[in-house]
Amino acid sequence: MAENNSSIESVKTIVEQDRDWLIDLTQRLVRIPSVNPKFESDPAINREADVQSVIEDEIGKLGFATEKWDALPGRPNVVGNLAGSESRSLILCGHIDVVPVGDSSRWAVDPFGAEVKGGRLYGRGSIDMKGGVAACIAASRAIRKAGITLEGRLSIHTVVDEEAGGFGAMDAVKRGKLAKAVLVAEPTWGDIMPAEGGLEWARVTIRGRTAHSAWRYNEIYPQRDDPGRLEPGVNAIELATRFIEALRHYESNRTRAASHPLLPAGMNTINVGVLHAGAGLGANGLPVIMTNPAIIPDIAVIDLDMKFLPTENSADYRRDFESFVHHFAQTDSWLRANPPTVQWELGGLHFPPLNTPVDHPLVQSLAAHKSAVGRKPDIKGFVAVCDAAHYAGAGVDGVIFGPSGDGFHGDDEYVDVESLVETAKVIAASVIDWCGTK
């Protein structure tokens, strides 16, 4: 889609000449702590609104019509639009919330200092993903500075809460903030990622029957079922251990049965993440008593993180898992009469799959321009999940492409400065390819 080579060369030159502007913007964003308050609540570091004010101001200066609203209380999304046709519309997207610093004594730099040394810009959120956000804005700025008028609508979305499930992007999608395609500038080390698996959080609740532990023999040792026999207990923890073992076989069969060419074989795993067990089911869906081993427990609650392939859909995946749970219950007389229950979208979390074709014009444009300014990129899948999923679930073709770095969710996080500049050049060129010019 390289319709205007001179325009593309112009914007690349402007990004290079104005690299200090890009570095400065990244530093300004990193220096504002915007830790997701779901992980650590402190007004001094939960400053997402301040980050969004900087972004709204910068894109407003470029002529974007901006909107800002609270996706969650006190936690605003920002959307900017340059008017154009819908048939060639494109969203540049990034999240501005970050994970907590952790033990700051393990950092060799100020976590919010945005120090540049050795070609690296350090700080929490530098690579995940304020650098990518800044690259999107710098790409848009270069296009505007070059005097280029795009045919398609160009939007910038900066959203909150990606680190805790993507509820900022979900809210933008629910409000109809969509386009024909979306580029999410998560760190990809310069590779092009048009696919990621779907993700479900599910809760399986297994019910047993409480009894005093002194009468456990009445449950496990052969007894005459005489009229005076006490009703035996049913240990829900033991049922849960059998379920988890069966789940491992189910997972193994699924991972062997199918894979995706852009993702590692076996990525469609099921992680047993949390297990609550005890006596009495509380209103919150968890056992009430979990500190008394003298009670045969009647409740086991298993929370699962479940990944599925980009070629699968949520409805079929859920139906298949529920069938497995049903057939597991048929192996036990108690469970046949008291089957386990499955709750989907635990905590409201659900990521649809992303499966954009490799030959999609946006994918091919990014690959061509990345090859022109640096190494030839790999085209592969994103092994985690990100906000591209929520747009994909609404029918938007998505691609993930962003800079290089390290330390995300860890110590001494940084973004590589050269990759930051390169990313902005590639994004600017691909915006021109995709949106076209007038």
Secondary structure, DSSP 8 states (H G I E B T S, - for coil): ----HHHHHHHHHHHHHTHHHHHHHHHHHHTS-BB-TTT---TTTB-HHHHHHHHHHHHHHTT-EEEEEEEETTEEEEEEEE--EEEEEEEEEEE--B-----GGG-SS-TTS--EETTEEESTTIIIIIHHHHHHHHHHHHHHHTT--BSEEEEEEEES-GGGT-HHHHHHHHTT---SEEEE----TT-EEEEE-EEEEEEEEEE-B-EEGGGTHHHHS-----TT-----B-HHHHHHHHHHHHHHHHHHHHHH---TTS-TT---EEEEEEEEEEEE-TTSSEEE-S-TTEE--EEEEEEEEEE-TTS-HHHHHHHHHHHHHHHHTTSHHHHHS--EEE-SGGG-EE--EE--TT-HHHHHHHHHHHHHSS---EEEESS--THHHHHTTT-EEEE----EE-TTSSS-EEEHHHHHHHHHHHHHHHHHHH-B-
